[in-house]
Amino acid sequence: QYPRFNVALGVANSRESDYVSNGWSVNTLTDFNQKNTTLLAGIAGTDDDIKVFHQTGREKKRTHDLIVGVTQLLDPRTSITLNATWGRQRGYLSDPYKLVQKDTEIVPGVSLPLTFAENRPAERDKWIGLVAYNRAYPEVGGAIDLSYRLYQDTYDTTSHTIEAAWFQQIGERLIVRPGFRFYTQDAAEFYHYRLDGTTIVPAAGPPRRNGPFYSSDYRLSEMRTHTYGVKIVWTPVDALQFDATYERYDMRGTDGVTPQSAYCQADIVTVGVKFSW
C-alpha cells in the first residue's frame, strides 16, 4: 500500500487427478480526487495441464484476462462502479467427459445411436461489462447493492446477470443480507442436444481444430437461473466474525429441446469464520 496506490499480487495452484492449474494475478487500485475516484487495472493468467482419459499425454490450456474500471463516490452515501473485462482462452477447451449422440449407419439400412467426444474450438475470446450501484441508508441501518453484467464471447453466447442484495444491520454486531440473482444466456453456436438431423459428421479421436464443432454440454445451452437466499454475519468481538448463508439455486433450460432433467437445482449452505489480528 502506497499513499495513493495499492498493488495486489496473487498466485494459485489447483490439483486434481486429471487437471492441474497454475494461476497468477496483478491488480492495482489508484485513488484520485481526494479518494472520491478509484481506478482499477488488473491482469491475470492461468496455465493448465489436462489429462484426457482416451489420449496419451496431457493437453495444454492457457488463459489471459485484463480488467479496467472506475469507482466514483457520488455523495457520502452513494457509489457507482463501471468495469470492463477482456479475456482469451487458447488450447484444449473441450470437456473430455462430454459426449454427443448421433444415429450412425453401420451397414446399409442399419443405424445405431453412437456417442462421440465433443469438439469445441481451440480458442475463445470474451468481453464483460459491469455496472454496480451501492447506496447506504443510515436512517434505517441498511444498504443496497445492485449490479448488472453483460457477457459476450466468440462462441456466440450472450448473457445477462442482475444481482440485488440488501444489508440490514441489527444492533451493533449482527448483519442480515437477503439477496437475489437472475441469469440468462443464449446457446453457443455449436450446441446441439443431439446431432440427428444435422449435417455434422462426428469423428472419434482428439479434438480437431478445423471442426466441425459440436457439444451437447447443457452449460452451453439456452437457459436461465435464479438464485436467492439470505446471509447472516455476526461479529461478537472486533477480531472475530462468523457467517452463515443459505441459497436456493434453480436452473432451467429455455430452448424447448434439451430435457429439463439435464438442469440442476440445489440448496446451498455455507458457514465461515474469520479471525483478524
Buried (B, 14 or more C-beta within 10 A) or exposed (E): EEEEEEEEEEEEEEEEEEBBBBBEBEBEBBBEEEEBEBBBBBEBBBBBBBBBEEBEEBBEBEBEBBBEBBBBBEEEEEBBBBBEBEBBBBBBBBBBEBBBBBEBEEEEEEEEEBBBBBBBBBEBEBEBBBBBBBBBEEEEEBBBBBBEBEBBBBBEBEBBBEBBBBBBBEEEEEBBBEBEBBBBBBBBEBBBBBBEEEEBEBEEEBBEEEEBBBBBBBBBBBBBBBBBBBBBBBBEEEEEBEBEBEBEBEBEBBEEEBEEEBBEEEEEEEEEEEEEE
